[in-house]
Amino acid sequence: MNKMQRYIIQFIIILLYSCTNQQNTELMSNNDTVDDANSLSIIGWNIELFPKMGSQTVDEVVNIIDYYSPDILALQEISSENQYFNILDSQLDNYNGIIQNNDSWSLAFLYKTGNDVEIISITEIYPNEWYAFPRPPLILHIIWNSDDLYIINNHLKCCSDEGDFERRVMASQLLDQYIDNFLDSKKVIIIGDLNDSLDDPNDSNAFLPFLNDPSNYILADFHIALGLDDYWSFPNYPSHIDHIILTSELDYIFNNGNSFVETLLIDIEFYNSWNEYDQIISDHRPMRLVLHP
């Protein structure tokens, strides 16, 4: 594929997302809690170096999670060096948690118990690919609506120092390769702090394996990346770098008019200012995916 063909594909994708995902944009912030027993609510959240203010952060995160009551949380930057994650888990009714061992930069899952979601396994992949994955991706395999669903929690390399962009490119390539080799034709959700923008030009876009393959991937939050920076996930820069990418097997659910993706504006809903939220909780806003079958 030559450079002109890639630009044409990218233009078509932008046009499609601006049109077909208008329904999802209109639904943003219209639903705080999701009460439909058949739906699946997933939140991806970089809780910066959790907990930034110790027990106060834990208590406030408990209140936020209780308020939104998601089925699953894919968390990043959770410390495995102390007991705060276990304290968080213990204070949440009807949730279980698992955290990898990666010092202050660990990935973690919290998942609700007692619902119709069956937890099958939690697996770490690419543990030796430290260059592409300073935090090895964590996969949660569940059964939802009698079907397999795989949620891949990620925290890609940050920043713009020499080699950082190449590391994110390699990570995208390896995720695409893993899905091709092991999860082909499966329902897969890639979620987390991917530390780069979806709408960069091709020569500086870390996500071409997904962007250039619209028959196999849906960039679910692309409309947010193209929209107002008021809804971006990383206001300090500002930029939109926390993403949700779906395999096309989820297309009929995601684009059925009832499912949606949104940035949770916790700094506005729970705090007096962005600075207060940033000081107590995180420099990232969470992203929420709700799938209504």
Backbone as CSV, one residue per row, in Angstrom:
resi,resn,N_x,N_y,N_z,CA_x,CA_y,CA_z,C_x,C_y,C_z
1,MET,0.857,-1.195,0.000,0.000,0.000,0.000,0.888,1.240,0.000
2,ASN,0.680,2.143,-1.015,1.515,3.335,-1.074,0.969,4.431,-0.165
3,LYS,1.726,5.523,-0.106,1.386,6.588,0.843,0.036,7.221,0.501
4,MET,-0.243,7.446,-0.807,-1.499,8.056,-1.210,-2.688,7.177,-0.824
5,GLN,-2.556,5.848,-1.007,-3.633,4.943,-0.637,-3.920,4.994,0.859
6,ARG,-2.867,5.103,1.669,-3.052,5.176,3.115,-3.788,6.442,3.515
7,TYR,-3.437,7.575,2.860,-4.139,8.814,3.186,-5.610,8.743,2.793
8,ILE,-5.903,8.073,1.673,-7.293,7.912,1.251,-8.070,7.081,2.267
9,ILE,-7.453,5.969,2.728,-8.093,5.115,3.728,-8.344,5.897,5.007
10,GLN,-7.345,6.692,5.430,-7.514,7.459,6.664,-8.636,8.484,6.524
11,PHE,-8.739,9.127,5.337,-9.823,10.088,5.113,-11.180,9.411,5.180
12,ILE,-11.287,8.231,4.562,-12.554,7.500,4.564,-12.945,7.116,5.984
13,ILE,-11.961,6.656,6.787,-12.251,6.276,8.168,-12.740,7.476,8.968
14,ILE,-12.084,8.627,8.785,-12.511,9.824,9.506,-13.941,10.188,9.123
15,LEU,-14.256,10.094,7.828,-15.600,10.410,7.369,-16.622,9.450,7.956
16,LEU,-16.282,8.148,7.949,-17.200,7.152,8.491,-17.439,7.357,9.972
17,TYR,-16.368,7.628,10.722,-16.532,7.793,12.166,-17.314,9.054,12.498
18,SER,-17.138,10.095,11.703,-17.880,11.326,11.981,-19.358,11.171,11.700
19,CYS,-19.717,10.187,10.830,-21.124,9.970,10.478,-21.748,8.848,11.285
20,THR,-21.174,7.657,11.193,-21.813,6.495,11.807,-21.755,6.520,13.313
21,ASN,-20.807,7.267,13.905,-20.709,7.292,15.354,-21.353,8.534,15.955
22,GLN,-22.119,9.275,15.134,-22.824,10.424,15.689,-23.759,9.994,16.805
23,GLN,-24.367,8.802,16.647,-25.265,8.307,17.684,-24.533,8.129,19.002
24,ASN,-23.272,7.680,18.958,-22.513,7.477,20.184,-22.142,8.811,20.817
25,THR,-21.813,9.809,19.980,-21.474,11.126,20.503,-22.667,11.737,21.221
26,GLU,-23.863,11.564,20.641,-25.045,12.140,21.252,-25.377,11.497,22.586
27,LEU,-24.907,10.259,22.793,-25.202,9.559,24.031,-24.224,9.894,25.144
28,MET,-23.123,10.581,24.795,-22.092,10.841,25.795,-22.668,11.632,26.967
29,SER,-22.332,11.173,28.167,-22.701,11.829,29.420,-24.202,11.810,29.691
30,ASN,-24.971,11.053,28.900,-26.397,10.949,29.164,-26.719,9.840,30.155
31,ASN,-25.746,8.978,30.425,-25.977,7.857,31.325,-24.833,7.799,32.327
32,ASP,-25.153,7.912,33.606,-24.117,7.761,34.624,-24.010,6.296,35.034
33,THR,-25.050,5.767,35.602,-25.074,4.345,35.903,-25.811,3.620,34.788
34,VAL,-25.479,2.360,34.605,-26.095,1.555,33.555,-26.838,0.427,34.241
35,ASP,-28.153,0.459,34.161,-28.985,-0.468,34.921,-29.423,-1.700,34.139
36,ASP,-29.228,-1.689,32.816,-29.665,-2.811,31.997,-28.855,-4.047,32.351
37,ALA,-29.539,-5.094,32.798,-28.842,-6.308,33.229,-28.123,-7.000,32.084
38,ASN,-28.541,-6.730,30.845,-27.925,-7.383,29.696,-26.721,-6.623,29.152
39,SER,-26.512,-5.403,29.627,-25.418,-4.583,29.111,-24.105,-4.943,29.798
40,LEU,-23.013,-4.473,29.206,-21.686,-4.640,29.794,-21.018,-3.283,29.833
41,SER,-20.611,-2.865,31.028,-19.970,-1.565,31.224,-18.513,-1.786,31.624
42,ILE,-17.599,-1.202,30.849,-16.162,-1.366,31.075,-15.524,0.014,31.148
43,ILE,-14.735,0.244,32.183,-14.010,1.503,32.351,-12.511,1.234,32.279
44,GLY,-11.818,2.013,31.450,-10.360,2.021,31.413,-9.861,3.288,32.075
45,TRP,-8.900,3.155,33.001,-8.554,4.321,33.829,-7.096,4.233,34.277
46,ASN,-6.316,5.212,33.862,-4.975,5.391,34.408,-5.103,6.221,35.687
47,ILE,-5.030,5.540,36.836,-5.127,6.237,38.127,-3.696,6.528,38.579
48,GLU,-3.202,7.641,38.131,-1.782,7.989,38.186,-1.119,7.635,39.518
49,LEU,-0.155,6.704,39.458,0.638,6.306,40.619,-0.246,6.093,41.852
50,PHE,-1.312,5.362,41.665,-2.293,5.120,42.725,-1.644,4.520,43.968
51,PRO,-1.965,5.068,45.158,-2.822,6.227,45.410,-1.993,7.477,45.654
52,LYS,-2.291,8.557,44.966,-1.491,9.774,45.045,-1.526,10.395,46.434
53,MET,-2.666,10.275,47.114,-2.789,10.846,48.461,-3.253,9.792,49.458
54,GLY,-2.728,8.579,49.292,-2.945,7.525,50.261,-4.407,7.171,50.458
55,SER,-4.822,7.073,51.689,-6.168,6.615,52.022,-7.250,7.532,51.474
56,GLN,-6.966,8.830,51.366,-7.969,9.745,50.812,-8.278,9.375,49.367
57,THR,-7.233,9.082,48.596,-7.440,8.670,47.211,-8.243,7.383,47.146
58,VAL,-7.890,6.417,47.984,-8.616,5.140,47.996,-10.097,5.372,48.266
59,ASP,-10.411,6.154,49.295,-11.805,6.382,49.673,-12.583,7.055,48.537
60,GLU,-11.945,8.020,47.870,-12.664,8.737,46.821,-12.814,7.886,45.568
61,VAL,-11.824,7.058,45.268,-11.961,6.144,44.131,-13.074,5.133,44.399
62,VAL,-13.192,4.662,45.635,-14.291,3.758,45.999,-15.636,4.429,45.705
63,ASN,-15.791,5.687,46.100,-17.047,6.403,45.869,-17.337,6.556,44.374
64,ILE,-16.288,6.838,43.593,-16.469,7.014,42.146,-16.876,5.695,41.496
65,ILE,-16.213,4.611,41.866,-16.550,3.309,41.291,-17.956,2.892,41.700
66,ASP,-18.307,3.113,42.950,-19.663,2.791,43.401,-20.703,3.581,42.619
67,TYR,-20.378,4.814,42.292,-21.331,5.665,41.574,-21.599,5.135,40.165
68,TYR,-20.531,4.805,39.428,-20.703,4.343,38.051,-21.027,2.853,37.977
69,SER,-20.595,2.098,38.967,-20.893,0.674,39.081,-20.610,-0.111,37.795
70,PRO,-19.392,-0.007,37.257,-19.082,-0.750,36.030,-18.957,-2.242,36.313
71,ASP,-19.128,-3.041,35.287,-18.907,-4.475,35.431,-17.425,-4.790,35.547
72,ILE,-16.610,-4.035,34.819,-15.167,-4.312,34.772,-14.410,-2.990,34.732
73,LEU,-13.309,-2.924,35.473,-12.370,-1.804,35.382,-11.010,-2.336,34.973
74,ALA,-10.447,-1.727,33.922,-9.075,-2.001,33.505,-8.238,-0.806,33.943
75,LEU,-7.373,-1.016,34.926,-6.648,0.070,35.581,-5.175,0.051,35.213
76,GLN,-4.580,1.261,35.184,-3.148,1.399,34.949,-2.517,2.259,36.047
77,GLU,-1.215,2.083,36.215,-0.409,2.789,37.224,-0.896,2.506,38.643
78,ILE,-1.075,1.237,38.922,-1.466,0.814,40.264,-0.234,0.221,40.948
79,SER,0.073,0.673,42.128,1.262,0.189,42.817,1.049,-1.222,43.358
80,SER,1.992,-2.092,43.030,1.990,-3.435,43.617,2.953,-3.529,44.793
81,GLU,3.504,-2.383,45.200,4.506,-2.363,46.264,3.888,-2.180,47.645
82,ASN,2.586,-1.872,47.690,1.925,-1.682,48.977,0.570,-2.382,48.943
83,GLN,-0.208,-2.212,49.977,-1.474,-2.921,50.117,-2.690,-2.082,49.699
84,TYR,-2.445,-0.920,49.085,-3.570,-0.033,48.800,-4.545,-0.619,47.787
85,PHE,-4.043,-1.370,46.802,-4.971,-1.990,45.851,-5.859,-3.004,46.563
86,ASN,-5.276,-3.780,47.471,-6.078,-4.733,48.240,-7.096,-4.019,49.135
87,ILE,-6.686,-2.872,49.675,-7.620,-2.080,50.497,-8.766,-1.578,49.632
88,LEU,-8.436,-1.078,48.430,-9.469,-0.633,47.497,-10.432,-1.775,47.191
89,ASP,-9.893,-2.923,46.860,-10.708,-4.093,46.528,-11.613,-4.476,47.696
90,SER,-11.062,-4.454,48.908,-11.842,-4.875,50.080,-12.968,-3.906,50.405
91,GLN,-12.812,-2.627,50.035,-13.845,-1.632,50.320,-14.944,-1.598,49.269
92,LEU,-14.737,-2.308,48.178,-15.739,-2.349,47.119,-16.582,-3.602,47.282
93,ASP,-17.856,-3.432,47.525,-18.750,-4.579,47.624,-18.906,-5.229,46.258
94,ASN,-18.865,-6.557,46.248,-19.152,-7.322,45.035,-18.126,-7.138,43.921
95,TYR,-16.884,-6.814,44.279,-15.808,-6.763,43.296,-14.652,-7.643,43.753
96,ASN,-14.009,-8.253,42.781,-12.731,-8.926,43.004,-11.680,-8.261,42.136
97,GLY,-10.428,-8.343,42.571,-9.362,-7.692,41.830,-8.152,-8.566,41.649
98,ILE,-7.378,-8.246,40.611,-6.093,-8.900,40.393,-5.128,-7.866,39.845
99,ILE,-3.885,-7.915,40.329,-2.879,-6.941,39.934,-1.602,-7.680,39.552
100,GLN,-0.932,-7.184,38.495,0.350,-7.770,38.136,1.445,-7.177,39.016
101,ASN,2.602,-7.777,38.994,3.719,-7.321,39.828,4.683,-6.506,38.985
102,ASN,4.451,-5.196,38.932,5.294,-4.311,38.133,5.528,-3.000,38.875
103,ASP,5.841,-3.121,40.158,6.145,-1.963,41.004,4.993,-0.952,40.982
104,SER,5.315,0.322,40.737,4.291,1.362,40.772,3.531,1.494,39.454
105,TRP,3.883,0.680,38.467,3.325,0.838,37.124,2.487,-0.366,36.721
106,SER,1.927,-1.066,37.683,1.233,-2.311,37.386,-0.136,-2.068,36.747
107,LEU,-0.523,-3.037,35.937,-1.882,-3.103,35.423,-2.727,-3.932,36.378
108,ALA,-4.025,-3.652,36.398,-4.917,-4.384,37.295,-6.313,-4.441,36.693
109,PHE,-7.063,-5.434,37.137,-8.489,-5.538,36.811,-9.286,-5.585,38.103
110,LEU,-10.422,-4.918,38.103,-11.472,-5.121,39.093,-12.711,-5.568,38.333
111,TYR,-13.343,-6.636,38.805,-14.522,-7.126,38.108,-15.612,-7.451,39.114
112,LYS,-16.826,-7.111,38.717,-17.975,-7.285,39.587,-18.341,-8.761,39.684
113,THR,-18.691,-9.188,40.871,-19.138,-10.565,41.086,-20.663,-10.596,41.206
114,GLY,-21.223,-11.774,41.056,-22.653,-11.923,41.249,-23.500,-11.429,40.104
115,ASN,-22.876,-11.167,38.929,-23.679,-10.803,37.760,-23.584,-11.915,36.730
116,ASP,-23.981,-11.612,35.507,-24.019,-12.644,34.474,-22.715,-12.770,33.709
117,VAL,-21.667,-12.091,34.170,-20.360,-12.179,33.521,-19.546,-13.270,34.209
118,GLU,-19.097,-14.237,33.433,-18.293,-15.338,33.976,-16.819,-15.085,33.674
119,ILE,-15.991,-15.065,34.711,-14.561,-14.859,34.547,-13.898,-16.203,34.236
120,ILE,-13.198,-16.262,33.113,-12.537,-17.496,32.708,-11.063,-17.501,33.111
121,SER,-10.338,-16.440,32.744,-8.906,-16.410,33.052,-8.380,-14.991,32.937
122,ILE,-7.236,-14.759,33.567,-6.494,-13.509,33.422,-5.057,-13.883,33.088
123,THR,-4.568,-13.384,31.942,-3.282,-13.811,31.411,-2.424,-12.611,31.053
124,GLU,-1.151,-12.682,31.373,-0.189,-11.670,30.955,0.485,-12.138,29.676
125,ILE,0.586,-11.252,28.682,1.233,-11.620,27.424,2.455,-10.740,27.175
126,TYR,3.344,-11.240,26.338,4.586,-10.544,25.981,5.390,-10.107,27.208
127,PRO,5.585,-10.979,28.193,6.325,-10.564,29.399,7.792,-10.255,29.129
128,ASN,8.333,-10.757,28.025,9.753,-10.539,27.723,9.978,-9.475,26.658
129,GLU,8.902,-8.901,26.150,9.025,-7.841,25.143,9.045,-6.479,25.828
130,TRP,10.083,-6.255,26.640,10.119,-5.061,27.471,10.225,-3.780,26.646
131,TYR,10.842,-3.863,25.458,11.006,-2.652,24.642,9.647,-2.149,24.162
132,ALA,8.812,-3.048,23.665,7.480,-2.657,23.200,6.519,-2.462,24.365
133,PHE,6.671,-3.292,25.399,5.710,-3.298,26.501,6.432,-3.177,27.840
134,PRO,6.698,-1.944,28.305,7.257,-1.803,29.655,6.319,-2.343,30.723
135,ARG,5.013,-2.381,30.391,4.009,-3.048,31.229,3.363,-4.124,30.361
136,PRO,3.668,-5.398,30.581,3.086,-6.438,29.728,1.562,-6.380,29.742
137,PRO,0.928,-6.459,28.576,-0.543,-6.407,28.529,-1.163,-7.521,29.364
138,LEU,-2.328,-7.211,29.929,-3.047,-8.144,30.790,-4.404,-8.427,30.133
139,ILE,-4.688,-9.708,29.878,-5.915,-10.084,29.175,-6.895,-10.738,30.145
140,LEU,-8.090,-10.185,30.187,-9.189,-10.768,30.941,-10.119,-11.476,29.956
141,HIS,-10.279,-12.775,30.127,-11.169,-13.573,29.280,-12.449,-13.824,30.057
142,ILE,-13.566,-13.392,29.489,-14.852,-13.555,30.160,-15.848,-14.203,29.200
143,ILE,-16.935,-14.688,29.773,-18.100,-15.094,28.998,-19.199,-14.079,29.268
144,TRP,-19.664,-13.453,28.217,-20.731,-12.461,28.321,-21.770,-12.756,27.242
145,ASN,-23.012,-12.824,27.651,-24.085,-13.192,26.721,-23.770,-14.485,25.978
146,SER,-23.250,-15.456,26.720,-22.954,-16.798,26.203,-21.881,-16.798,25.131
147,ASP,-21.016,-15.779,25.129,-19.956,-15.706,24.129,-18.660,-15.251,24.777
148,ASP,-17.545,-15.675,24.181,-16.231,-15.293,24.684,-15.937,-13.838,24.354
149,LEU,-15.348,-13.135,25.326,-14.911,-11.765,25.135,-13.558,-11.606,25.809
150,TYR,-12.625,-10.960,25.114,-11.262,-10.796,25.613,-10.969,-9.307,25.740
151,ILE,-10.601,-8.875,26.949,-10.314,-7.469,27.235,-8.823,-7.343,27.505
152,ILE,-8.114,-6.595,26.645,-6.662,-6.461,26.756,-6.345,-5.099,27.359
153,ASN,-5.858,-5.119,28.585,-5.500,-3.913,29.333,-4.061,-3.537,28.988
154,ASN,-3.845,-2.253,28.625,-2.529,-1.803,28.160,-2.125,-0.480,28.792
155,HIS,-0.823,-0.309,28.912,-0.239,0.993,29.223,1.049,1.085,28.418
156,LEU,0.971,1.718,27.243,2.124,1.779,26.350,3.119,2.838,26.798
157,LYS,4.306,2.786,26.212,5.385,3.707,26.559,4.966,5.143,26.284
158,CYS,5.278,5.999,27.225,4.895,7.405,27.100,5.966,8.215,26.376
159,CYS,5.629,9.477,26.192,6.599,10.539,25.920,7.102,10.564,24.473
160,SER,7.993,11.532,24.215,8.488,11.769,22.866,10.010,11.740,22.803
161,ASP,10.640,11.076,23.766,12.092,10.916,23.689,12.445,9.967,22.553
162,GLU,13.701,9.915,22.217,14.144,9.066,21.107,13.740,7.611,21.364
163,GLY,13.045,7.030,20.416,12.646,5.633,20.505,11.278,5.410,21.099
164,ASP,10.697,6.401,21.786,9.399,6.194,22.433,8.304,5.904,21.415
165,PHE,8.272,6.678,20.337,7.262,6.457,19.309,7.421,5.075,18.675
166,GLU,8.660,4.687,18.384,8.907,3.370,17.794,8.451,2.246,18.718
167,ARG,8.573,2.450,20.010,8.115,1.439,20.968,6.597,1.285,20.915
168,ARG,5.876,2.401,20.751,4.420,2.321,20.632,4.008,1.683,19.305
169,VAL,4.754,1.984,18.255,4.483,1.347,16.967,4.664,-0.160,17.078
170,MET,5.756,-0.582,17.691,6.010,-2.014,17.855,4.928,-2.663,18.708
171,ALA,4.487,-1.977,19.749,3.432,-2.527,20.603,2.147,-2.745,19.805
172,SER,1.769,-1.787,18.974,0.573,-1.943,18.147,0.723,-3.124,17.194
173,GLN,1.884,-3.247,16.606,2.123,-4.357,15.688,2.025,-5.702,16.406
174,LEU,2.571,-5.779,17.606,2.538,-7.038,18.351,1.125,-7.368,18.844
175,LEU,0.360,-6.344,19.231,-1.028,-6.603,19.622,-1.834,-7.126,18.439
176,ASP,-1.657,-6.490,17.294,-2.329,-6.955,16.079,-1.904,-8.388,15.744
177,GLN,-0.615,-8.676,15.883,-0.106,-10.019,15.608,-0.682,-11.045,16.574
178,TYR,-0.773,-10.682,17.845,-1.329,-11.604,18.839,-2.789,-11.927,18.529
179,ILE,-3.558,-10.909,18.195,-4.964,-11.134,17.865,-5.083,-12.013,16.627
180,ASP,-4.255,-11.748,15.621,-4.277,-12.580,14.412,-3.960,-14.034,14.718
181,ASN,-2.981,-14.246,15.594,-2.495,-15.607,15.836,-3.353,-16.391,16.830
182,PHE,-3.892,-15.706,17.830,-4.541,-16.418,18.934,-6.012,-16.065,19.156
183,LEU,-6.443,-14.911,18.659,-7.821,-14.477,18.915,-8.547,-14.140,17.611
184,ASP,-8.163,-14.780,16.553,-8.779,-14.533,15.266,-10.276,-14.857,15.331
185,SER,-11.093,-13.943,14.824,-12.553,-14.092,14.801,-13.176,-14.052,16.196
186,LYS,-12.421,-13.581,17.191,-12.951,-13.440,18.545,-13.358,-11.980,18.812
187,LYS,-14.206,-11.806,19.785,-14.588,-10.470,20.239,-13.508,-9.975,21.204
188,VAL,-12.800,-8.915,20.794,-11.646,-8.420,21.559,-11.799,-6.918,21.773
189,ILE,-11.445,-6.483,22.980,-11.420,-5.059,23.322,-10.010,-4.706,23.786
190,ILE,-9.364,-3.791,23.077,-8.078,-3.230,23.504,-8.386,-1.918,24.218
191,ILE,-7.944,-1.796,25.456,-8.320,-0.633,26.265,-7.139,-0.180,27.105
192,GLY,-7.071,1.118,27.376,-6.044,1.594,28.296,-5.378,2.879,27.851
193,ASP,-4.309,3.210,28.546,-3.498,4.388,28.253,-2.503,4.001,27.162
194,LEU,-2.830,4.381,25.918,-1.978,4.015,24.776,-0.991,5.121,24.422
195,ASN,-1.076,6.248,25.125,-0.044,7.285,25.111,0.266,7.871,23.735
196,ASP,-0.748,7.905,22.856,-0.569,8.554,21.563,-1.947,8.858,20.992
197,SER,-1.970,9.713,19.973,-3.226,10.169,19.381,-3.629,9.281,18.214
198,LEU,-4.932,9.112,18.039,-5.453,8.293,16.950,-5.392,9.004,15.611
199,ASP,-5.471,10.335,15.598,-5.651,11.081,14.365,-4.370,11.737,13.858
200,ASP,-3.214,11.267,14.309,-1.951,11.776,13.781,-1.789,11.382,12.316
201,PRO,-0.990,12.132,11.554,-0.687,11.724,10.172,-0.020,10.350,10.142
202,ASN,-0.081,9.711,8.986,0.435,8.344,8.881,1.891,8.216,9.295
203,ASP,2.709,9.218,8.966,4.132,9.101,9.269,4.444,9.296,10.750
204,SER,3.422,9.661,11.541,3.639,9.812,12.981,2.489,9.186,13.773
205,ASN,1.848,8.182,13.185,0.710,7.525,13.830,1.127,6.145,14.314
206,ALA,0.989,5.919,15.616,1.432,4.657,16.216,0.443,3.525,16.012
207,PHE,-0.732,3.820,15.461,-1.808,2.835,15.451,-2.229,2.404,14.045
208,LEU,-1.302,2.466,13.088,-1.631,2.106,11.716,-2.129,0.667,11.558
209,PRO,-1.638,-0.313,12.350,-2.188,-1.665,12.195,-3.704,-1.716,12.398
210,PHE,-4.239,-0.823,13.207,-5.672,-0.773,13.452,-6.368,0.213,12.507
211,LEU,-5.734,1.363,12.322,-6.312,2.416,11.490,-6.446,1.972,10.039
212,ASN,-5.452,1.249,9.534,-5.442,0.838,8.133,-6.146,-0.486,7.886
213,ASP,-6.832,-0.991,8.895,-7.524,-2.274,8.756,-8.963,-2.144,9.272
214,PRO,-9.767,-1.268,8.633,-11.125,-1.023,9.138,-12.046,-2.228,9.013
215,SER,-11.675,-3.220,8.230,-12.515,-4.418,8.138,-12.364,-5.302,9.364
216,ASN,-11.312,-5.081,10.152,-11.067,-5.921,11.323,-11.081,-5.170,12.643
217,TYR,-10.997,-3.822,12.611,-10.915,-3.062,13.856,-11.840,-1.846,13.818
218,ILE,-12.359,-1.511,14.993,-13.165,-0.311,15.196,-12.459,0.555,16.223
219,LEU,-12.096,1.769,15.840,-11.521,2.718,16.792,-12.683,3.432,17.474
220,ALA,-13.114,2.860,18.585,-14.411,3.222,19.158,-14.472,4.665,19.637
221,ASP,-13.346,5.237,20.051,-13.346,6.606,20.558,-12.783,7.600,19.544
222,PHE,-12.781,7.227,18.265,-12.216,8.107,17.245,-12.968,9.438,17.176
223,HIS,-14.279,9.393,17.380,-15.069,10.628,17.340,-14.669,11.577,18.470
224,ILE,-14.199,11.030,19.578,-13.736,11.883,20.684,-12.403,12.537,20.306
225,ALA,-11.521,11.761,19.681,-10.231,12.300,19.247,-10.406,13.452,18.263
226,LEU,-11.452,13.373,17.424,-11.707,14.416,16.430,-12.532,15.567,16.988
227,GLY,-13.055,15.391,18.188,-13.983,16.367,18.746,-13.325,17.412,19.622
228,LEU,-14.143,18.063,20.413,-13.678,19.146,21.286,-12.707,18.612,22.339
229,ASP,-11.667,19.397,22.641,-10.706,18.961,23.655,-11.314,18.942,25.057
230,ASP,-12.528,19.480,25.222,-13.230,19.394,26.503,-13.456,17.947,26.922
231,TYR,-13.484,17.036,25.946,-13.784,15.631,26.218,-12.558,14.734,26.070
232,TRP,-11.384,15.320,25.944,-10.173,14.512,25.803,-9.773,13.935,27.155
233,SER,-9.038,12.839,27.114,-8.738,12.080,28.331,-7.550,12.621,29.111
234,PHE,-6.730,13.472,28.485,-5.514,13.947,29.153,-5.432,15.470,29.027
235,PRO,-6.194,16.192,29.842,-6.309,17.646,29.682,-5.014,18.417,29.911
236,ASN,-4.066,17.880,30.646,-2.862,18.646,30.960,-2.067,19.027,29.719
237,TYR,-2.140,18.185,28.687,-1.292,18.460,27.509,-1.824,19.592,26.649
238,PRO,-3.088,19.642,26.155,-4.103,18.588,26.249,-3.977,17.618,25.073
239,SER,-4.433,16.379,25.301,-4.436,15.382,24.240,-5.420,14.282,24.611
240,HIS,-5.730,13.468,23.626,-6.601,12.319,23.844,-5.781,11.067,23.571
241,ILE,-5.350,10.394,24.646,-4.380,9.306,24.501,-4.835,8.000,25.150
242,ASP,-6.016,7.999,25.742,-6.584,6.776,26.324,-7.668,6.280,25.370
243,HIS,-7.559,5.017,24.958,-8.377,4.578,23.830,-9.067,3.245,24.080
244,ILE,-10.050,2.985,23.209,-10.774,1.721,23.199,-10.895,1.279,21.746
245,ILE,-10.280,0.144,21.437,-10.275,-0.406,20.082,-10.943,-1.776,20.129
246,LEU,-11.893,-1.993,19.226,-12.654,-3.229,19.194,-12.340,-4.004,17.917
247,THR,-12.417,-5.314,17.991,-12.378,-6.087,16.761,-13.756,-6.047,16.110
248,SER,-13.776,-6.257,14.806,-15.004,-6.067,14.031,-16.107,-7.043,14.427
249,GLU,-15.772,-8.105,15.142,-16.797,-9.027,15.620,-17.779,-8.354,16.577
250,LEU,-17.399,-7.194,17.112,-18.278,-6.432,18.005,-19.038,-5.326,17.275
251,ASP,-18.871,-5.219,15.979,-19.479,-4.118,15.233,-20.998,-4.094,15.371
252,TYR,-21.644,-5.250,15.256,-23.109,-5.282,15.285,-23.659,-4.885,16.647
253,ILE,-22.846,-5.022,17.702,-23.269,-4.578,19.031,-22.942,-3.096,19.222
254,PHE,-21.727,-2.713,18.863,-21.291,-1.344,19.130,-22.081,-0.325,18.307
255,ASN,-22.449,-0.681,17.091,-23.142,0.258,16.214,-24.636,-0.048,16.089
256,ASN,-25.225,-0.584,17.163,-26.650,-0.916,17.111,-27.547,0.228,17.576
257,GLY,-26.937,1.375,17.899,-27.723,2.529,18.339,-27.890,2.645,19.835
258,ASN,-27.483,1.629,20.583,-27.640,1.644,22.042,-26.307,1.649,22.788
259,SER,-25.259,1.165,22.168,-23.940,1.126,22.797,-23.240,2.471,22.606
260,PHE,-22.257,2.742,23.460,-21.554,4.018,23.340,-20.208,3.980,24.070
261,VAL,-19.379,4.951,23.710,-18.109,5.223,24.397,-18.123,6.676,24.831
262,GLU,-17.591,6.945,26.022,-17.517,8.327,26.485,-16.325,8.513,27.413
263,THR,-15.885,9.758,27.501,-14.925,10.166,28.518,-15.702,10.562,29.758
264,LEU,-15.342,9.986,30.899,-16.024,10.344,32.139,-15.393,11.616,32.713
265,LEU,-16.173,12.662,32.784,-15.678,13.970,33.231,-15.755,14.054,34.755
266,ILE,-14.981,13.207,35.392,-15.020,13.110,36.851,-14.575,14.410,37.510
267,ASP,-13.647,15.099,36.888,-13.159,16.357,37.453,-14.274,17.387,37.547
268,ILE,-15.268,17.309,36.667,-16.397,18.242,36.689,-17.516,17.724,37.585
269,GLU,-17.774,16.423,37.522,-18.914,15.857,38.254,-18.650,15.700,39.748
270,PHE,-17.372,15.535,40.142,-17.063,15.225,41.534,-16.199,16.280,42.223
271,TYR,-15.555,17.175,41.446,-14.565,18.075,42.041,-14.829,19.516,41.612
272,ASN,-14.233,20.439,42.351,-14.432,21.860,42.073,-13.579,22.354,40.919
273,SER,-12.529,21.596,40.581,-11.637,22.023,39.510,-10.835,20.824,39.020
274,TRP,-10.261,20.993,37.820,-9.366,19.964,37.312,-8.180,19.779,38.249
275,ASN,-7.629,20.862,38.774,-6.450,20.773,39.638,-6.725,19.930,40.879
276,GLU,-7.932,20.049,41.428,-8.275,19.264,42.613,-8.309,17.774,42.273
277,TYR,-8.958,17.443,41.160,-8.999,16.042,40.722,-7.588,15.517,40.461
278,ASP,-6.786,16.318,39.759,-5.415,15.919,39.416,-4.585,15.706,40.680
279,GLN,-4.775,16.547,41.681,-3.998,16.450,42.917,-4.355,15.197,43.711
280,ILE,-5.632,14.830,43.721,-6.084,13.732,44.578,-6.107,12.395,43.850
281,ILE,-6.513,12.400,42.561,-6.791,11.148,41.867,-5.794,10.865,40.745
282,SER,-5.809,11.655,39.665,-5.037,11.284,38.487,-4.953,12.447,37.511
283,ASP,-3.976,12.359,36.591,-3.894,13.312,35.492,-4.613,12.792,34.238
284,HIS,-5.268,11.634,34.341,-6.059,11.074,33.250,-7.518,10.978,33.665
285,ARG,-8.392,11.202,32.694,-9.802,10.867,32.875,-10.038,9.418,32.406
286,PRO,-11.009,8.755,33.003,-11.326,7.409,32.546,-12.152,7.425,31.256
287,MET,-12.050,6.313,30.503,-12.898,6.086,29.338,-13.860,4.948,29.668
288,ARG,-15.121,5.125,29.242,-16.131,4.090,29.518,-16.739,3.590,28.201
289,LEU,-16.799,2.277,28.091,-17.488,1.594,27.007,-18.703,0.888,27.581
290,VAL,-19.873,1.120,26.987,-21.069,0.399,27.372,-21.608,-0.325,26.136
291,LEU,-21.709,-1.637,26.245,-22.226,-2.460,25.166,-23.632,-2.929,25.533
292,HIS,-24.592,-2.561,24.698,-25.966,-3.014,24.854,-26.264,-3.989,23.721
293,PRO,-26.499,-5.254,23.997,-26.772,-6.200,22.910,-28.119,-5.916,22.228
